[in-house]
Amino acid sequence: MALGSGELIWWPYLTAKYGAAFIGLLLPSCAIQFFVNQEIARYTVTTGEGLFQGFARIHVIFGIFMWIMMVISFAWFGSYATSGATALFELTHFPVGWSQKMGTLFWAYLLIGFMSILLLSARRTYIIIERFMKTMIVICLIGAAITLTNKEVLRTAFSFFPAYFNPFHFFKHGFPSTWDSHDINLLITAICFAGMGGFHKEQWGRSSEIRFLHF
């Protein structure tokens, strides 16, 4: 349930543009990430060590390398916020009369400010993040349930099921005739970030560790 760009943006984009061409890759992508998430949480709960301490036990250089990769990844935090801000402006059209660019920037700065206050001022940041993500899961599940009642969705959904439950669908049919090579980065991102929470899952693990130690 690591809801992010893969689930909310890129898989819907690819499916809307190419139909069921890639949908069979979704379940295997999520299945791979399950083991990453599970083992990181298990390691933190059982040892009391964080993610990068575990990496450093393999080798110090490896731990430093993974830390640098994480810094580079989070350097795109503004882009993540902007993606959400784009959707918020389209949904609310607030501030009224602003251009799409300015409205998106308004929501992006608002989101970054909110998250900065949350992360920097909270005494138990991990628990707050966990509760925040649980709230988002409930909201997204309700939204998904409402979406499934849409007549257009009900009319077309069953045609996707044969491809959805067949991971070999893509390998059998290959790229669709309408394939745009510029979307290759988006396809890779969608696969890598389907259910991805490997690094972020440490937050859940750390929160669970606190409860475990208190118990």
N, C-alpha and C positions, 0 to 999 in steps of 0.2 A: 504493500500500500504506500510505497514511496512515491507520492504524486508529484510530478514535475513536468519538465518540458517534453519528455518522451510521450507521456500519457496524454497530456492536455493539449499539445501543439502538434508535434511531428507525426504521430501515428494518425490522428484525424486528418492532417494535411495530406499525407501519402494515400490514405484510403479515399479521401474525396477526389484526389487527382487521378489515381490509378486503379480505383476499385479494389478488387480482392487480390491484386497481383502480389502484394507483399504481406498480406494479413496472416499467412501461415507461419511467418517468422516471429510473430508476436509472442506466442506462448513459449517457444524455446528460449527466447531472449529473457522473458520474465523468470523462467525456471533456472537459468544460469545464475541470475542475480540472487535468487533465494538462498543459495548456498553461501554466497559471499556475505550477505546480510546476517545469516544465521550464525556463521562461524565467528565473525567479528564480535557480535553481541555475546556469544558464548565465551570467547576469549576474555573479554573485558569483565564479565561477571565472575568468572572462575579465578582470574589472576589479579584483578584490581588494577591492571595496567591499561593504559590507553592504546589506541591504534598504533601510533608511531613508536611507542616503546616496544611493541611487539615486532614491528618492522626492524627496529634497531637490533633486536636479539638475533635476527637472521644475519645482519651485518650492519655496522654503523653507517657505512657509505650508502647501503640500500635505504636505511631509514632517512638519511639526509636527502637522498634523491626523491623519495616519495613525499617528503615534506615540501621540497621545492615544487614538485608537480602539483601538490595541493594549493600552494600559494598562487601558482600560475592559473589553476582552475578557478580559484575564487577571485582572481583579478577580473573575471567576467561577471562579477556579481551585479554590476550595473546593467549588463545585458539581460540577465535573468529578470531583474526588476522591471526593465523596459518591456520585456515580453508580456509580463502580467499587467503593466500599466497600459499597454496598447489595448488589451481586452477590456480593462476597467473603463477607459475613456469611451470605447465603442458602446459599452453597455449603459453607461450613465450620461454620456454627452455633457459631462461636467468637467471643468467650468464651461458654462454656456457661451457659445460664440467663439471659442478658441479653435485654432487650427488643430488638425490631428497631431502634428509634431509637438506643438506647445502643450496640448492636453496630455499627450503621452509623457512628456517631460515632467509635467506637474505631478501626475500620479507616480512616476518613477521616483522622483525626489521625496515624495510623501512616504512611499513604501520603504525606501532606504533609510529615511529618518526614523520611521517607526521601528524597523528592525534594529537599527543602531542603538536606540534607547533601550529596547528590549534586551539586547545582548550585553550591553555595557553596564546597565544599572541593576540587573537582576542578581540577587545573591545566589540563587540556584537556577542558573541559566538552563541547564540540561532538562530539568523537570518542566520549566516553562515551555521550552521548545517541544517537548514530548506532548504536553497538553495542547499546545497550539496545533501540532500536526494531527492529533486525534480529532480535534474540532474540524480541521480541514477535511479529514477523511469522511466524517459524517456529512458535511456539506456536499462533498463531491459525490458520495453515494446517493444522497437524496436527489442531487441534480441529474445523475445518471438514470435513476429510476424514473424521473419525470420525462427525461429525453426518450426513454424506451416506450413511452405511451404515445409519442408522436406518430401520426398516421403514416407519414413517409418512411419513418424508421421501421415501423411494423411491416410495411409493404415490401421493403427491400432486404430486411435483416436476414431472412432465412436463406437467401441466395448466397450469403457470405459464409454460412456455417461450414459447408463442405471444404472450403479453402482454409477457414480459420482453424479447423481441427486437423489439418493436413500439413505438417511442416515441410513436406516435399513438394508442395504445390508450386512454389517459386522455382525450384530446381527442374521441375518438369516442363514448365511453360516459359521460363526465362523472363527477361525484361519485357514489359509491354511495348507495343509498337509506338506508343506515344511517349516513351521514356525520354526524359530530359536529363542529359548528363550532368547538368548543374545541380541536380538533386541528389547526387551520390553522397555528398557530405551530410545531407539531411537524413538519408537512409541509414548511414553509419551511426549518426547521432541517435536516431530512433531505436536502433538495435541496442546500442550501448546504454542508453538511458531508460530502457523499458524496465520499470521496477527497480531502477538503480537507487541504492541507498547505502552502498558499501562503506563509504567514508562517513556519510551523515548518520549511518546507523550506529556509529559509536556513541552518539548522543543518547540513543535509546539504551544502549548497553551501560553507559555511565550512570544514567538515571536508575536503571535496574540494580546496578551495583550499590548505589546509595541505599536503596530499600533493603537489599540483601544484607548489607553490613548492619543496618539498623535492626533488622530482624535477629 
